[in-house]
Amino acid sequence: MLNSARLLVLLEIARRGTIVAAAQALHLSPSAVSHQLARLEQELGVALVERAPQSLRLTAAGVRLAEHAQAIADLMAVARDDLRAHSEGAAGVLRIGFFASAGLDLLPRALSAFAAGYPQVEVELIMGQPHELLPDLEAGRLDAAVVFEHPLDPWRRQATVDVRMYFDEPQLVVVPLRHRLGRRSVVRLAELEGESWIGTHGGSTGEPVLERACAAEGFRPRVRCRSDHYQVTINLARAGMGVALIPALGLADSAGVHVCRLDHARLHRRIGVATRGTNRNPVLRAFLAELGAAAGEIRSLLEMRWS
C-alpha cells in the first residue's frame, strides 16, 4: 500500500527540483527526505528520480506518480476543509422527524431561521407519529424528533433518549356553525355525550385518546369517521357530519365552523423534542436553539388565543 506521506515527499521534490528545497518546505532534514524517497522506490520497484552530482530529475514513472500525488493532495485538502466545516457546524446533514401538525407552523418557523444561518447544512425531514419516529431516533437514523405526548396516553421513555417539553397545546372542540354549542367558548366533554364524532386513529397503544377520555366521563363516543388529517376532520365537521377534537396546532382553517376550548385537565398534548444524549452532530445544537425560540413564539400565540 502506498504511503501518503511519502507521496507528498515526491510531490515536493517535483515542485522544488531538489531534495534540499523539498526538505525545507516539509520542515524535514535532507537525509529524511532522501530516506523517504528511497523507501518509496523500494516499495514500487521502480526508479522515480535520476540522480546526478549536482542535479536531480524525475523519471517518467516519477512524473506520473507525482501527478497522482497532486490529485491525492487536492483530495485531502477538500476532505480537510469539508470536515472543518462540519466540525464548526457550517455544513453537514441534519435529519429531523416531526408529526404532521408540527409542520404547519412550529417546525417551519424553526427551519426558516436555521436555514438562514446555516445555508450549507442539508436538512432531511421525515414525517410520522412519535411512536414511529422514536425507534429511528434511538437507532441513529434521526438527529431529533419533534414529538407530542398525551397525558392520557404517555409513551415509555428510553434511557438513550432525552426529551424536552416546550409547552402544553390545548385540545379544541370543532362543531358546525348551527350546532347547539355554536355560541359557547368553553365546553365540558360530558356535554358532548350522544354526539356523532369525527375521530382519530389510535397511537402506539391502538386506543384513541378520545375514547379514553370519554370512558372516564362514563360514556362511549359514537364515531362516524376516523382521520388523522385535521383539515379533513374540520371539513367534515363543517359539513355537519359531527363534532371533532382538534389540537390547536392542527387548526389551520376554521372558516365555517365554531371552535370551543375544552375544559378538561388531561385532554391536551405536550409538545417537545426528543434527541440522543450521545449525538455529536455539531449542527444539532443550533437547530434546537431555533426550535426552542419558535416554540416560545407558538406558546405565546396559543396563550393569547385560547387562555
Salt bridges, closest charged atoms under 4 A:
GLU12 OE2 - ARG15 NH1 2.78
GLU12 OE1 - ARG16 NE 2.88
GLU41 OE1 - ARG51 NH2 3.52
GLU43 OE2 - ARG6 NH1 2.26
GLU50 OE1 - ARG57 NH2 2.88
GLU67 OE1 - ARG64 NH1 2.87
ASP81 OD1 - ARG84 NH1 3.07
ASP82 OD1 - HIS86 ND1 3.60
ASP105 OD1 - ARG109 NE 2.76
ASP136 OD1 - ARG141 NH2 2.72
ASP143 OD1 - ARG95 NH2 3.77
GLU149 OE1 - ARG157 NH2 3.06
ASP153 OD1 - ARG212 NH2 3.69
ASP168 OD2 - HIS268 NE2 3.78
ASP168 OD1 - ARG270 NE 3.67
GLU169 OE1 - ARG269 NE 2.65
GLU191 OE1 - ARG184 NH1 2.91
GLU191 OE2 - ARG188 NE 4.00
GLU195 OE2 - HIS179 NE2 2.93
GLU195 OE2 - ARG180 NH2 3.01
GLU207 OE1 - ARG212 NE 3.32
GLU211 OE2 - ARG226 NH2 2.53
GLU217 OE2 - HIS264 NE2 3.93
ASP253 OD2 - ARG238 NH2 3.74
GLU297 OE1 - ARG109 NH1 2.76
